[in-house]
Amino acid sequence: MLTKQDLEQIEKLLKVYLKGYPKREELYEHLDLFGKTLSDKFDKKLEEKFRFYPTKDELFKRLDHIVGELDTIRTEHRLTAHSQEDQEDRLSKLEEIHPGGRHAFVPA
């Protein structure tokens, strides 16, 4: 364990060796300036990277257009599904009348 004299001696040595170094407050000021500089550079790089991406409004306009087309397709599918069922019914009736795709030969 360190005694009071040891601590005082360490403190004196630190004062001598750290004479030319900045104080804690000065370091924080430099770090703040450095951080602001880095954040500015980072912001510029982000802007450069994201300038090709659409904005939120442009993205929503595109999505609205796509959703509108999807709704149109669903409506058309409902309309054509009914006529397709009707055609399948007619085809099955014709196959009953004409098995194998030919007229059934009925002797007179």
PyMOL commands that set and color helices and strands:
alter all, ss='L'
color gray80, all
select helices_A, chain A and resi 4-17+24-50+56-97+99-101
alter helices_A, ss='H'
color red, helices_A
deselect
rebuild
show_as cartoon
